[in-house]
Amino acid sequence: MPKKWLRTEAVCSRYGDVVPRSIERAVKDGRLPKPEYPLGNKVPFWDEEKLDEHDRQVVTKHLAAELEPATAA
């Protein structure tokens, strides 16, 4: 099956109708994977499978942190 590429507008919608600048900041901060440029121009695209995998990792990490017993201070 061919890759499904998402443009910035679709990524904005995917993460709660945020503005494109929020996506740029999330990439810069490492909260989202970097886009690719499959057409060789300056238009960024994200591989939907990579975003899905990234989201799964974030959720797994978050759930693991919630399940860890709290340490006594």
Sequence and secondary structure as in RCSB ss.txt:
>XXXX:A:sequence
MPKKWLRTEAVCSRYGDVVPRSIERAVKDGRLPKPEYPLGNKVPFWDEEKLDEHDRQVVTKHLAAELEPATAA
>XXXX:A:secstr
    EEEHHHHHHHTTS  HHHHHHHHHTTSS   B TTSSS  EEEHHHHHHHHHHHHHHHHHHHHS     
